[in-house]
Amino acid sequence: MDENDVLIHMSEDIKKCWMNVSDISNIQDKWRRVEDSTITTAIRICMKLKGKQCYLTKLEQDDAFKFGLVYDEFSRLLYTIRLAYGEVESEIFSDEELSQRFYEKDIPALLELWGSCSLISADLMVALLIDNWNSTDDHDDLAKSLTVCSTSCVKQVVLSCDLVQHPIPDNIKDSTKSTVFTVIEHLTSACDSLVKIVKCASCMEEDHSAEDAILNMITWSLYGLNYISVNVLKPILVGNSEDVEDDLKKYSKSLESLFPLLRQLLKQHKLEPSDDIDSKQEDDSQNKEENDNKNKQTSKSKDKNKAKEDQSVEKTDEEKVEPSQPSIEDLLKTLEKEYEIFTKEFLGSGKVSICQEDPNGSDVSLFYRPEQYREIADCTVGSCDMKDRNDWIKDLPLTEDQTLVSDIYIVRNGPLKTSSDVEIDFIVLPVANSAERQIQVKVNNGGSWNDMENVQQEVSEAKTHLSFKVSSMDAFIAYIDNPSESHEILPQGSTYTNADNEEIQVKFLPDIVDSPVKAHIKVVQHDSKEVTSYREKCLDSIMGIICLSDAVEIRTDEEVEVKKNMVVTVRMEDNPNTEKDSQLVVIRYNDTQVQVLDKSQCRITKDGTNFKVECKGLWRERSTCCIAVARVKKIFLNMRDSLKKEFLVMSGKVQMCNLMTYIDDSSRDMSKGGAMFWLDFVEKNMLQEDIEMKLQLGFIEVKNSRSKDLAVKQNQTFDLAIEGQIKLTLSNGNGQNFKMTYLKGADNHVTIPIEVKRDQEKEPFATFKLSEDGSDTPIHVVAIPVRDLSELSSDDIASRPMIKLNENNNARDELKLKEEAAKCVLAHNSLMELSRELSERDVRKLSHQLGVSEDLIDKFKDQMDGDIVRTNFQTLCEWRGKTGRATMVDFLISSLRTCGRSDCANIIGQVRSRQRGLTREDFNR
């Protein structure tokens, strides 16, 4: 790119212009800057662009890119002017001096800016589409930029110029008489520009890639023309119409040329105006024809006397009689009707969609009609801020049977209140069997949450879209309802049968309770498609569980003492042949704990795809219990913690996430050591896509900063503390601490803008410490040397361990001691002493935990001629392998306790602490 290019310089100058306004904190000073120079500068930019575009002979891809830069920055300038006006609007009309200046100076200037912007946008759009279209991304982007720019200027003039709501005060009407000329001049200019782009749209091929852009431009331009005609021209014409008769004729002529073009465009898109609107048009046309006929008859009667003298003159005079021109009032009525027809047909058919997107990137859109813009203004709908998420969640009126499946969306710059409905469209989180389940929407209006009716649901393979219409709201969520069925557990026994599937049952045996207990029972499904996709992307996360049934959840309203077992029947698609060494297990869990029970701990009976499980019922201290069946690899029975974690992931109880730390490369300020950090909980199965997407946006992952896999629950809150020789450049309202509340599939990030602040009493790091809510123990730490922020590129910045030299040495020494102790405990003579202490039954149970097969033990027993001690020794050596490690001692101790030999486990723990192996005396004490 040529840095000396005029367009590049122009885009940079425009950016400086709007940034200079944005940097002013005082709203009166900001508006004064806009009045005194910014609007004039914007008009001058339009003139420069017009001159540049006049000499444009060919629009290459590079030129399209540069023009796109200019129009993007110009749109931002218009947006800045609009914001400045919105901040000071009430003061303008309450202060006489400000009001007079606004009517005399600002309104004419804003209208001139609108007319100029309409002209240059239309000219370049026509030149782009008719003579220079190359179907490149840059040409497509330029068409969108031109539409955004034209639309932004319409929005500005619509918000600020309204002489119906804010009529000109009587005391300054004389001084604003000349404004009527300005109004008509720029209305005519805007109408001529609209004629150009309508003609251009009529010449475009069907399904042209820029069709959406040009139809949106036409819609907003037509709305702006109609709005200024009704809300500015009509009021200002009162008492001034005779002075501007010639100017009105020019505007009338331009309008008359526009109307048939709009109808032609409708016809081209196969849109026929509805009967109710067209009938009004026909009535007006008939009235016009009647008036014309009366005028003709009057003219003929006046010429009868002259006809007797010269018959040829009569014919000539008859030919010269023309129908009277429609009045400006009639044309403005026609303009209103044409606008109504155009928007009703194009918006109603979906060929034009006008929506307000969330600037923060949430998957939610607000669709509306142009005339609703004044009510909506700069309202946007998007995800609530991370710092407020936990408070919103606590406020949600969801029952235990209702599950949140969306982010919490709020109205910013609201509340949203419109005279007619707008449409909200958003994407919900993945839901099992979403095509078969009705997802519901709750809307918060004035602090009260209510269910919405007529929610439209569109399900595709990748996403589920919901849409609803509303005229007033502050926030909304989506949720699913999985209602429980009530059942009474009786002392003499009772049986629950699921209403949707009679094969799923819960049988409560006699004498299970002393008195009747009311229970709530339901089937909880897991998303098999999502689990399959998860397995493919995260091969190391689900390795032990082969398949899993849906779960039966039993909940009571009070603590219950259960005296007998219960029999639960669940359904699972099971194929034992998929894995030779596999086994069925029962998984029993509640909100805080998970148990994996094998066939020695409960009874499992299989009948096709149905599995009957007899096991303990409810936990006494907990009022909820869930039962599920799984087929697992046998070797994982020795690693039940892994099975528990896998189950929690497969059932959706937790999500495996990594806390990612990114640095915004565009925000770096090397002189101050300033940077914007982006910390984000990312689901493990979405990790690679997230890294690639962030890289495209200029976010670079900080080296060595990724957390280990974290099992995160829905709605779980974490504390993020910021420490070291840094300061926040933007306050978050909570000092140096942040709250992060996780929602599956939602935006789970916080942005942290910092710069270096030297303080010798603090560590020379920019440190981010993550801990569970209410805990002082960090579960993840990112420590970036502050020197790196001032000296290194974003690609080279890395997290370093925050360990002082002596602490580092101590950690190494401690690890070394543990490894040495492990060698002693797992040495041959030490294992022989343990073999003497264990019985054959003990070792067979232990081998089950250690992963040594019984066939191999039988082989060792034959080789040792039935000697139990030597067989035990060979079994332990087989498990140990060539060398022993510290972690193996921990596993041996845990396995011995599981097998009921806690005495041996305690002895090994004591011996290891003394850095030696086992001896005979250790067991004789």
GUPA-271233 format. One record per residue (C-alpha): y, z, x. Coordinates in steps of 0.25 Angstrom, whole numbers, padded with zeros to 4 digits, always signed. Each point is the difference from the previous one (the first is absolute). Example, Ala and Ser with C-alpha at 12.3 -4.5 7.8 and 13.67 -1.06 7.14 Angstrom:
% residues 2
-0018+0031+0049
+0014-0002+0006
% end
This chain:
% residues 925
+0000+0000+0000
+0014-0004+0005
+0008+0013+0001
+0013-0008+0000
-0004-0007-0013
+0012+0002-0011
-0010+0004-0010
-0006+0011+0009
+0014+0005+0003
+0004+0000-0015
-0013+0008-0004
+0004+0010+0010
+0014+0001-0004
-0004+0002-0015
-0009+0011+0004
+0011+0007+0008
+0009-0001-0013
-0010+0007-0009
-0004+0010+0010
+0015+0004+0002
+0001+0003-0015
-0014+0007-0001
+0004+0009+0012
+0012+0006-0008
-0004+0013-0006
+0012+0002-0009
-0001-0008-0013
+0015-0002-0002
+0002-0005+0014
-0013-0009-0001
+0006-0007-0013
+0014-0001+0007
-0007-0008+0011
-0007-0009-0010
+0013-0002-0007
+0008-0003+0012
-0009-0008+0008
-0014-0001-0003
+0001-0009-0013
+0010-0009+0007
-0010-0001+0012
-0011-0004-0009
+0008-0011-0007
+0004-0005+0014
-0015+0000+0004
-0002-0009-0013
+0010-0010+0005
-0006+0000+0014
-0014-0003-0006
+0006-0011-0009
+0006-0007+0012
-0013+0002+0008
-0009-0006-0012
+0010-0012-0002
-0004-0006+0013
-0015+0003-0001
-0008-0012+0001
-0014+0005+0002
-0006+0014-0002
-0011+0002+0011
-0009+0012+0000
+0009+0007+0010
+0013-0002-0008
-0007+0005-0012
-0004+0013+0007
+0015+0002+0005
+0006-0003-0014
-0010+0010-0005
+0005+0011+0009
+0014-0003-0004
-0003+0001-0015
-0009+0012+0002
+0012+0008+0007
+0010-0006-0011
-0009+0006-0011
+0000+0013+0007
+0015+0000+0001
+0001-0003-0015
-0009+0012-0002
+0008+0009+0008
+0013-0004-0008
-0008+0002-0013
-0004+0014+0005
+0014+0004+0004
+0005-0004-0014
-0011+0008-0007
+0004+0013+0008
+0015-0001-0003
-0001-0007-0014
+0004+0013-0008
+0011+0003+0009
+0006-0014-0001
+0002+0001-0015
+0005+0014+0000
+0011-0002+0010
+0012-0008-0004
+0003-0006+0013
-0014-0004+0004
-0002-0006-0014
+0012-0009+0001
-0004-0005+0014
-0014-0002-0005
+0005-0009-0012
+0011-0007+0008
-0007-0002+0013
-0015+0003+0000
-0005-0007-0013
+0006-0014+0005
-0005+0002+0013
-0014+0004-0005
+0000-0012-0009
+0004-0009+0011
-0012+0005+0009
-0009-0003-0012
+0005-0014-0002
-0001-0003+0015
-0014+0006+0002
-0005-0008-0012
+0005-0012+0006
-0005+0001+0014
-0014+0005-0005
-0001-0011-0009
+0004-0011+0010
-0010+0005+0010
-0011+0001-0010
+0002-0014-0005
+0001-0005+0015
-0013+0008+0003
-0008-0005-0011
+0004-0014-0002
+0003-0005+0014
-0006+0009+0010
-0013+0007-0006
-0011+0001+0010
-0009+0011-0006
+0001+0009+0012
+0000+0015-0001
+0015+0000+0005
+0004-0010-0011
-0007+0009-0011
+0006+0012+0006
+0014-0007-0001
-0002-0004-0014
-0003+0015-0003
+0012+0005+0008
+0009-0009-0008
-0005+0005-0013
+0002+0014+0005
+0014-0002+0004
+0004-0007-0012
-0006+0011-0009
+0006+0011+0008
+0014-0006-0002
-0003-0001-0015
-0004+0014+0000
+0013+0005+0007
+0009-0008-0010
-0008+0005-0012
+0001+0015+0004
+0015+0000+0004
+0007-0010-0009
-0001+0004-0015
+0013-0001-0008
-0007+0004-0013
-0005+0014+0006
+0013+0001+0008
+0011-0008-0006
+0013-0003+0007
+0010+0011-0003
+0012-0004-0008
+0010+0004+0011
-0006-0010+0010
-0003-0012-0009
+0012-0008+0005
-0003+0002+0014
-0014-0005-0002
+0003-0012-0008
-0003-0009+0012
-0014+0005+0000
-0004-0009-0012
+0002-0012+0009
-0009+0006+0011
-0011+0003-0010
-0001-0014-0006
+0001-0006+0014
-0012+0007+0005
-0008-0001-0013
+0002-0015+0001
-0005+0001+0014
-0012+0008-0003
-0003-0009-0012
+0001-0012+0009
-0010+0006+0010
-0009+0004-0011
+0000-0015-0005
-0004-0004+0014
-0012+0009+0002
-0005-0003-0015
+0000-0015+0004
-0007+0004+0013
-0011+0008-0008
-0002-0012-0009
-0003-0009+0012
-0010+0009+0006
-0015-0003+0000
-0009+0009-0008
-0005+0013+0007
+0010-0002+0011
-0001+0012+0009
+0015+0003-0002
-0001-0001-0015
+0001+0015-0002
+0012+0001+0009
+0008-0010-0007
-0004+0004-0014
+0005+0015+0003
+0013-0006+0006
+0002-0008-0013
-0003+0013-0009
+0009+0009+0008
+0011-0011+0001
+0000-0002-0015
+0000+0015-0003
+0012+0001+0009
+0007-0011-0006
-0002+0005-0014
+0003+0014+0003
+0014-0003+0007
+0003-0010-0012
-0002+0011-0010
+0004+0013+0007
+0012-0006+0009
+0005-0013-0006
+0000+0003-0015
+0008+0013+0002
+0010-0006+0010
+0002-0012-0009
+0006+0008-0011
+0015-0004+0000
-0002-0009+0012
-0008-0012-0005
+0012-0010-0002
+0004+0002+0015
-0014-0004+0005
-0003-0011-0010
-0002-0011+0011
-0009+0010+0008
-0009+0003-0012
-0002-0015-0002
-0006-0001+0014
-0009+0012-0003
-0004-0005-0013
-0004-0014+0006
-0008+0007+0010
-0007+0008-0011
-0003-0012-0008
-0007-0007+0011
-0008+0013+0003
-0007+0002-0014
-0008-0013-0001
-0005+0002+0014
-0005+0014-0003
-0007-0006-0012
-0006-0011+0008
-0005+0010+0010
-0007+0008-0011
-0007-0013-0005
-0004-0003+0014
-0007+0013+0001
-0006-0002-0014
+0007+0011-0006
+0005-0002-0014
+0011+0010-0006
-0005+0009-0011
+0004-0004-0014
+0009+0012-0002
+0010-0003+0011
-0001-0015-0002
+0004+0001-0015
+0012+0007+0004
+0004-0011+0009
-0003-0010-0011
+0009+0007-0009
+0011+0000+0010
-0002-0015+0002
+0001-0003-0014
+0013+0008-0002
+0005-0008+0012
-0003-0013-0006
+0006+0003-0013
+0013+0004+0007
+0000-0013+0007
-0003-0008-0013
+0012+0007-0006
+0009-0004+0011
-0004-0014+0000
+0003-0001-0015
+0014+0006+0002
+0003-0010+0011
-0005-0011-0009
+0009+0004-0012
+0012+0000+0009
-0002-0014+0005
-0002-0007-0014
+0015-0004-0001
-0001-0006+0014
-0012-0008-0004
+0007-0008-0010
+0009-0005+0010
-0010-0004+0011
-0015+0001-0002
-0003-0002+0014
+0008+0012+0004
-0008+0008-0010
-0013-0003+0007
+0006+0003+0013
+0005+0014-0005
-0013+0003-0006
-0007-0002+0013
+0010+0009+0007
-0003+0012-0009
-0009+0010+0007
-0006+0013-0005
+0007+0012+0004
-0004+0008+0013
-0007+0013-0003
+0008+0012+0003
-0002+0009+0011
-0005+0011-0009
-0010-0009-0006
-0005-0004+0014
-0001+0014+0005
-0009+0003-0013
-0008-0012+0004
-0001+0006+0014
-0005+0013-0005
-0011-0007-0008
-0004-0009+0011
-0002+0012+0009
-0008+0007-0010
-0009-0012-0002
-0002-0003+0015
-0003+0015+0003
-0009+0002-0012
-0008-0012+0003
-0001+0001+0015
-0002+0015+0001
-0009+0000-0012
-0009-0010+0006
+0000+0007+0014
+0005-0012+0007
+0012+0009+0004
-0002+0014+0004
+0011+0009+0003
-0004+0013+0007
+0005+0012+0008
-0009+0003+0012
-0001+0013+0007
+0008-0001+0013
-0010+0009+0006
-0012-0009-0003
-0007+0007-0011
-0010-0009-0008
+0009+0002-0013
+0010-0010-0006
+0010+0001-0012
+0001-0012-0008
+0013-0002-0009
+0009-0010-0006
+0013-0004+0007
+0009+0007-0011
-0007+0013+0003
+0005+0000+0014
+0012+0008-0003
-0008+0011-0006
-0010+0000+0012
+0010-0003+0011
-0006+0005+0013
-0012+0008-0007
-0013-0002+0008
-0014+0005-0003
-0008+0005+0012
-0009+0010+0006
+0006+0014+0000
+0004+0005+0014
-0011+0007+0008
+0008+0013+0000
+0000+0001-0015
-0014-0005-0003
-0006+0014+0000
+0010+0005-0010
-0002-0012-0009
-0016+0002+0001
+0002+0015-0004
+0008-0005-0012
-0010-0010-0005
-0006+0004-0014
-0014-0005+0004
-0013+0007-0004
-0013+0003+0008
-0006-0013-0007
+0012-0009+0004
+0002-0006+0014
+0012-0006+0006
-0002-0014+0004
+0014-0005+0004
+0012+0005+0009
+0011+0008-0007
+0010-0010-0004
+0015+0004-0002
+0013-0006-0004
+0010+0000+0011
+0015-0001-0004
-0005+0003-0014
-0004+0004-0010
-0004-0013-0006
+0006-0002-0014
+0001-0014-0006
+0004-0004-0014
-0013-0009+0000
-0013+0001+0007
-0003-0004+0014
-0014-0002+0006
-0006+0008+0011
-0011-0006+0008
-0008+0007+0011
-0013+0001+0007
-0009+0012-0001
-0010+0006+0010
-0015-0005+0000
-0007+0006-0012
-0016-0001-0001
-0003-0010-0011
+0015-0002-0003
-0003-0012-0009
-0008+0009-0010
+0010+0012+0001
+0013+0001-0007
+0011+0005+0010
+0011+0007-0007
+0015+0002+0003
+0008+0012-0001
+0015-0001+0000
+0010+0011+0003
+0013-0001-0008
+0010+0012+0001
-0011+0009+0006
-0010-0003-0011
-0013-0007+0003
-0006-0009-0011
-0011-0010+0000
+0004-0015-0002
-0006-0009-0010
-0003-0015+0001
-0002+0001+0015
-0005-0014+0005
-0012+0000+0011
-0003-0012+0008
-0012+0002+0010
-0004-0009+0011
-0009+0002+0012
+0010+0005+0009
+0010+0008-0009
+0003+0005-0014
+0013-0003-0006
+0007+0009-0011
+0012-0004-0008
+0008+0007-0011
+0013-0001-0007
+0010+0011+0000
+0015+0002-0002
+0002+0014+0005
-0007+0008+0011
+0001+0008+0013
-0014-0001+0006
-0014-0005-0004
-0015+0001+0005
-0013-0006-0003
-0013+0008-0002
-0014-0001-0006
-0006+0009-0010
-0015+0004+0002
-0002+0010-0011
-0011+0010+0000
-0009+0003-0011
-0001+0014-0005
-0014+0007+0000
-0004+0014-0003
-0010+0007+0010
-0009+0009-0008
-0008+0012+0005
-0013-0007-0007
+0003-0013+0008
+0007-0013-0004
+0001-0015+0004
+0012-0008+0002
-0002-0016-0002
+0011-0009+0005
+0007-0008-0012
+0000-0013+0008
-0013+0001+0007
-0011+0008-0007
-0008+0000+0013
+0010+0009+0007
-0003+0014-0004
+0002+0015+0004
-0011+0009-0005
+0004+0015+0001
-0013+0008+0000
-0002+0013-0009
+0006+0013+0005
+0010-0008+0009
+0011+0008-0005
+0001+0013-0008
+0010-0005-0010
+0005-0013-0005
+0009-0007+0010
+0009-0012-0004
-0001-0011+0011
+0007-0014+0002
-0010-0011+0005
+0003-0014+0005
-0005-0011+0009
+0008-0003+0013
-0001-0014+0005
+0002-0004+0014
+0005-0014+0003
-0012-0008+0006
+0008-0012+0003
+0010+0008+0008
-0011+0007+0008
-0006-0013+0003
+0013-0005+0006
+0002+0013+0007
-0013-0001+0007
+0003-0014+0005
+0013+0004+0006
-0003+0014+0005
-0015-0001+0005
+0001+0014+0006
+0005+0007-0012
-0012-0001-0009
-0013+0000+0008
-0009+0010-0007
+0001-0002-0015
-0007-0013-0004
+0003+0001-0015
+0007+0010-0009
-0001+0003-0015
+0011+0003-0010
+0002+0015-0001
-0001+0009-0012
+0012+0010+0000
-0002+0013-0008
+0012+0009-0002
+0002+0013-0007
+0013+0008-0003
-0005+0013+0005
-0009+0005+0011
-0014+0000-0004
-0012+0007+0006
-0012-0010+0000
-0014+0006+0000
-0009-0012-0001
+0000-0014+0005
+0005-0012-0007
-0006-0015-0001
+0010-0011+0002
-0004-0015-0002
+0008-0010+0007
-0001-0015+0002
+0000-0007+0014
-0004-0014+0005
-0010+0004+0010
-0008-0009+0010
-0008+0009+0009
-0005-0012+0008
+0014-0003+0005
-0002+0011+0010
-0014+0005+0005
+0004+0014+0005
+0008+0004-0013
+0000+0012-0009
+0006+0004-0014
+0009+0011+0000
+0009+0007-0010
+0015+0002+0002
+0006+0012-0007
+0015+0003+0002
+0012+0005-0006
+0015+0000+0004
-0002+0008+0013
-0015-0002+0005
-0011-0010+0001
-0015+0003+0001
-0010-0011+0004
-0014+0005-0005
-0013-0007+0004
-0013+0000-0007
-0004+0014+0005
+0012+0006-0006
+0000-0007-0014
-0010-0008-0008
+0003-0015-0002
-0008-0009-0010
+0002-0015+0000
-0002-0008-0012
+0005-0015+0003
+0015+0001+0001
+0000+0014-0006
-0001+0013+0009
-0002+0014-0005
+0005+0011+0008
-0003+0015-0002
+0009+0009+0008
+0010+0011-0001
+0011-0002-0010
+0014+0005+0001
+0006+0008+0011
+0003+0014-0005
+0014+0000+0007
+0003-0014-0004
+0001-0006-0014
-0003-0014+0004
-0013-0006+0005
-0004-0015+0003
-0014-0005+0002
-0004-0014+0007
-0012-0006+0006
+0001-0008+0013
-0010-0007+0009
+0002+0003+0015
-0005-0003+0013
-0010+0011+0005
+0007+0002+0013
+0013+0004-0007
-0007+0012-0006
+0003+0006+0013
+0014-0003-0001
+0004+0004-0014
+0014+0002+0003
+0001-0015+0002
-0007-0002-0013
+0010+0009-0007
+0011-0008+0006
-0006-0013-0004
-0002+0004-0014
+0014+0005-0002
+0005-0014+0005
-0010-0008-0009
+0004+0009-0012
+0015-0002+0002
+0002+0015+0002
+0006-0002+0014
+0005-0012+0008
-0002-0002+0014
+0014-0003+0006
+0007-0001+0013
+0014+0005+0002
+0007-0012+0007
+0013+0001+0008
+0009-0012+0001
+0013-0003+0007
+0010-0009-0006
+0003-0010+0011
+0013-0005-0006
+0006+0015-0001
-0001+0003+0014
+0013+0005+0007
-0004+0002+0015
+0014+0006+0003
-0003+0012-0009
-0015+0000+0000
+0001-0003-0015
-0011-0006-0008
-0006+0000-0014
-0014+0005-0001
-0010-0003-0012
-0011+0009-0002
-0010-0004-0010
-0014+0004-0006
-0008-0013+0000
-0014-0001-0006
-0010-0003+0010
-0005-0012-0007
+0014-0006+0000
+0004+0004+0014
-0001-0014+0007
+0008-0007-0012
+0011+0011+0001
+0001-0002+0015
+0002-0015-0001
+0010+0001-0012
+0008+0011+0008
+0000-0009+0012
+0006-0012-0008
+0011+0010-0005
+0004+0004+0014
-0008+0014+0000
-0008+0002+0013
-0011+0011+0000
+0003+0011+0010
-0011+0000+0011
-0010+0012-0001
+0007+0005-0013
-0011-0004-0010
-0006+0013-0006
-0015+0002-0001
-0007-0003-0014
+0006+0010-0010
-0007+0003-0013
+0012+0000-0010
-0001+0004-0014
+0008-0006-0011
+0014+0008-0002
-0003+0007+0013
+0013+0005+0007
+0003+0001+0015
+0011+0005+0008
+0006-0008+0011
+0009+0007+0010
+0009-0007+0010
+0002+0007+0013
+0005-0002+0014
+0013-0005+0006
+0004-0009-0012
+0008+0001-0012
+0000-0007-0014
+0011-0010-0002
-0002+0000-0015
-0002+0014-0007
-0012+0001-0009
+0005+0013-0007
-0011+0008+0007
+0004+0002+0014
-0010-0006+0010
-0012+0001-0009
-0006-0010-0010
-0010+0000-0011
-0010-0011-0001
-0008+0000-0013
-0012-0010-0001
-0003-0010-0011
-0011-0010+0001
+0005-0014+0001
+0014+0004+0000
+0012+0000+0010
-0003+0012+0008
+0010-0001+0011
+0013+0008+0005
+0010-0007+0009
+0006+0009+0011
+0013-0004+0007
+0002+0007+0013
+0008+0000+0012
-0001+0008+0013
+0007+0013+0001
-0002+0007+0013
-0003+0015-0001
-0007+0007+0013
-0006+0011-0009
-0008-0011-0007
-0012-0009+0004
+0005-0013+0005
-0008-0008-0011
+0003-0005-0014
-0011+0007-0006
-0006-0002-0014
-0010+0011-0005
-0009-0002-0012
-0006+0012-0007
-0006+0003-0013
+0010+0006-0010
+0002+0015+0003
-0008-0001+0013
+0006+0002+0014
-0011-0007+0007
+0003-0015+0003
-0011-0009-0003
+0007-0012+0007
+0011+0000+0010
+0008-0012+0005
+0009+0003+0013
+0009-0011+0005
+0008+0003+0013
+0014-0001-0003
+0003-0007+0013
-0009-0012-0005
+0009-0001-0012
+0012-0004+0009
-0008-0008+0010
-0012-0007-0005
-0002-0011-0010
-0007+0003-0013
-0013-0007+0005
-0001+0010+0011
+0003+0013-0007
-0012+0009-0001
-0003+0014-0005
-0004+0010+0011
-0008+0013-0001
+0010+0012+0000
-0008+0009+0010
+0006+0006+0012
-0006-0001+0013
-0007+0014+0000
-0004-0002-0014
-0006-0013+0003
-0008+0006+0012
-0005+0011-0009
-0005-0010-0010
-0007-0008+0010
-0006+0013+0006
-0005+0005-0014
-0006-0013-0003
-0007+0000+0013
-0006+0014-0002
-0005-0004-0014
-0008-0012+0006
-0005+0009+0012
-0005+0010-0011
-0007-0011-0008
-0008-0004+0012
-0005+0014+0002
-0003+0002-0014
-0007-0013-0002
-0007+0001+0014
-0016-0002+0000
-0002+0015+0003
+0010+0004-0011
-0007-0009-0011
-0013+0005+0004
+0004+0015-0003
+0005-0005-0014
-0013-0008-0002
-0008+0013+0002
+0009+0007-0011
-0002-0010-0010
-0012-0002-0009
-0006-0014-0003
+0006+0001-0014
+0014+0003+0006
+0000-0012+0009
-0005-0009-0011
+0012+0005-0009
+0009-0001+0012
-0004-0014+0003
+0004-0004-0014
+0014+0004+0004
+0000-0006+0014
-0006-0014-0004
-0014+0001+0007
-0010-0006-0009
-0013+0008-0004
-0009-0011+0004
+0006+0002+0014
-0003+0015+0000
-0014-0003-0004
-0001-0009+0012
+0005+0010+0009
-0010+0011-0006
-0012-0010+0003
+0005-0002+0014
+0002+0015+0002
-0014+0003-0006
+0006+0008-0011
+0008+0009+0009
+0012+0004-0009
+0010+0005+0011
-0002-0013+0008
+0001-0008-0013
+0013+0007-0003
+0005-0002+0014
-0003-0015-0001
+0007-0001-0013
+0013+0007+0005
+0000-0009+0013
-0002-0013-0009
+0013+0004-0008
+0008+0004+0013
-0003-0013+0007
+0003-0001+0015
+0013+0009+0000
+0006+0010-0009
+0014+0001-0005
+0009+0011-0005
+0000-0006-0014
-0015+0000+0000
+0000+0015+0002
+0009+0002-0013
-0009-0009-0008
-0013+0008+0005
+0007+0013-0004
+0004-0006-0014
-0014-0006-0002
-0007+0014+0003
+0008+0007-0010
-0003-0011-0011
-0015+0002+0003
+0001+0016-0002
+0000+0003+0015
+0014+0006+0001
-0005+0010+0010
-0003-0011+0010
+0013-0007-0003
+0008+0013+0003
-0008+0002+0014
+0003-0014+0004
+0015+0002-0003
+0000+0013+0008
-0007-0006+0012
+0009-0012+0000
+0012+0008+0001
-0006+0007+0013
-0002-0014+0006
-0015+0001+0002
-0013-0004-0007
-0010+0007-0009
-0010+0010+0006
-0011+0008-0005
+0008+0013+0000
+0010-0006-0010
-0011+0000-0011
-0006+0013+0003
+0013+0009-0002
% end
